[in-house]
Amino acid sequence: MSTGLRVLVVEDESSTRAELAGQLAEQPSVGEVQSAAGGDEAVRLLGEGTFDAAFLDIAMPGLTGIDVARILRRLSHPPAIVFVTAYDNHAVEAFGLGAVDYLLKPFRPERLAEAVARIGRRRSGPAPAGDKADDLAVVQVELAGRTVFVRRDDIAYAEAHGDYVRLHSGRHSHLLRQSLTYLEEVWDAAGFVRAHRSFLVNLASITELRVTSTAGLVAVTGAGEVPVSRRHSRLLRERLLQAVRGDA
């Protein structure tokens, strides 16, 4: 019996579905590929067996790829999710649903191979720090009807804002529909540290730590001051020292 990845392709356009399934079958780490012509058929197949990964189109009649992903999240052992779509305006929501990758059509063969490699690393165990640092390296936000791409390395700090996170970079800030806890997990290896229950700060953006009469200890960044709680101050100082020594 093959020990390769068991993959489900969900795509309503028949030629695209066949092409994607064929390309996946050629990947050395893929053992079996099944296809579904829509979300309803995908849910049925997922109920009949287990899959290591699901490649989901987004815009489909009936259940969309986003709908299917929400259903998958309720499974005790959900497959890795990769969205394959012609539309770039769902990336933030996709990663918020735990997607491991987001491929824009038409994609290069090496991008498909990269997505399959990500799935393989997830299947074999927790991702090493270097891989986690790649998650959300670029975030996509909507601003006045425009799609704006923000580089993680340009972000000085992130602030919890209801169901969103406000990302601060220089004089600009953007709302991202994501939890601060999730960003803390995926950005830890990139140097983002919890400074306060409502704030993550980029170590590379800190110019000094300062005690103020109003806010107490704050981390000073080019985008403003970040409050540092007593609970998180020790770890923040340790990570700053590691960064200075080049250990982080």
N, C-alpha and C positions, 0 to 999 in steps of 0.2 A: 504494500500500500504506500502511495506517495506521502511524503512528509512535507511537501511543499504547501504554500499558502492556498487556502480555499477562498476564492474570490467571487463576489456577486457583482455583476454589472447591471445597473438600472438606468435605462435610456429608452425614450419612446421612439426615437428615430432609428429605423431598422439598420440602415447602412452604417450609421455612426456606432450603433450598438455592436454590430458585427466587427467593425474595424477595431474598436477599443478592446473587445473580448479577444480578438486575434493577437493584438499587440501584447496584452497581458499574458496570454498563453505562451508567448515567446520568452518571457522573463524567466531566467533560470530558477528563481526562488518560488515561482508560482506552480502549484501542482494541479489545480482544477479551477476552471472558470465556468460559472453558470450565468445566464442572462435573464433579465426580466424586462418586459416592455413598458412597465409602469409601476407606480408606487403600490398599487393593490396587489399585483402579482409578486412584487418584492416582499411584501409583508407575509404573504402566504408561504413563499420559499423560506423565509427566515424562521417561520414557525415550524417548518418541517425538518430543519437541520441547522447546524452551526457553520458560521463563516468567519474567517480571520479578517476579512476586509470587505467593505461595500463601496463601490465607485458609483456615486449618485449624480445624475443630471439634476438640475434644480427646476427648470421650467418644464413641467409635464402636466398633462390633463389629470384631473382627479388629485390624488395625493402627490404633492410636490416632493422634491428631494429633501427640502427642509422638514416637511411633515414626516417623512420616513426617518430622518435623523432623530427627530424628537421621540419617535417610537422606539428606535434602537437604544436610546439612552436609558430606557426603562428596563432593558434586559439585564439579567444578572451578569452575563458575560458578553457585552456588546462587541460587535466587530469594529475594527478601525474604520473610520469614515474618511473618504476622499471625495470631495466635490469636483465634478468635471462639467464645466459650464461655459457658455459664451458671454456670461454677464459678470462684471467685476464688482457689482454693488451689493453682493451678499457675503463678502469675505468676512466682515466683522461678525455677523451673525453665525456664519459657518464655524469660525474658530471658537465662538462662544458655546457652540454645541459640541465642542471637543474634537473637531475635525483635525486630522493629522496633516492634511494638505489640501490645497485649493488650486486646481489646474484650469487654466483658461484655454478654451479652444480658439484656434488650433494650437496644440502644444507640441513641443519637440520631443522626440523619443527619449532623450536624456532626462527630461523632466518627469516623464512617466516612470523611468527607472529609479529616479530619486524618490518618488512617492512610494514605490514598492519597497525601496530600501528602508524608508522610515517605518513602514509597517513591519518589516522584518525585525528592526531594532526594538520596536514596541513589543512584538510577540516574544522575543527572547529575554525580555526583562526590562527593568527601569532604564530609561535613557541616561547615558553618562552626561556629566555636566556640560560638556562641549556641545552635545546635541540639543539639550534643553535650551541653551543660550540662543539657538536659531529660531525657537518658537516666537512668533509675532515680532520678528526682527524689524518688520515694517508693518505698521497698523494703518488701517483704512478707515477714514471718518467722513461723515457727510457734513458739508458746510454750505449753507445757503443754496442748496440744490446742486452743489459741486462735490465731487469725490476728491478728497485730499489724502495723500499718502504721507505719513509721518514716520521718520526713522526713529527707532527706539533709542539709538545713541544720541539723538538730539534732544531727548526728553530729560529735563532736570529732575522732575518729580511728578508723582501721580497722587491724586487726591480723591478719596471716596466721595461720591456725589449721588446719593440715593441709589438707584439701580444702575448707575453709570460710574465711570471713573473719569475725572478731568485730568488730562495730560497737559503739563506745563512745559513749554520750551521757549526760552527767550521771552519775548513780549506776547507770545501767542498761547492760547490754550484751546483744547479740543475735547469734546465729550466722546467717550468710547463706551459702548454698551458691553461692559465686562465687569467682573468683580475684582476688587483689589486683592483678594486672597489668591485668585487664579494668576494674576499678573505677578504676585510675589513668588509663586511657585515656578512659573516659566521664565521669569527674568532674574531669578536669584543668581544664576551662573553668569549673567551679563553684568553683575555689579549693582543690582537694585536691592536695597535693604529696607526693611520696615523700620521707620523712625518713630512711628506713632500709630495707634490703631487705625487712623484714617489717612496715613501718608506712607508712600514708598519714596525713597530718594535714590537718585543715581550717584554712587560714590564718586564717579569721575566729575560730577558737576559741583561738588562741595568745595568751597574755597576756604571756609573756616567754620569752627563751632564757636558759638557766642552765647553768653548768658545775658538775657535781657530782663528788665524789671517787670515787664508785663507778661511775656510768654515763657519765661524761664529759658532753658537751653534750646537753642535753635541751630539748624544747619543752614548756613548761608550759601545760596546758589545764585547763578546768574539770572534765574527766573523768579527769585524771591526767597524768603525765609521759610524754612520747614520746621514746625515744632517737633521736638524730640522728647518723648515721654521718659520718665525715670525707668520704666520697665524695659525700654528698648535702647537706652543710652549706652549700656555696656557693650552690647553686640555691635552697635554702630561704630563705637570707638575702635573695637577690635578689628572690624572689617576695614576701617580706614587705615589703621596701622599696617594691616596685611597688604593693602593696595599700595601704600607708600613703599613697602619693602619689595613689592613685586610678587608677593605670595598669592594674591587673589586672582 
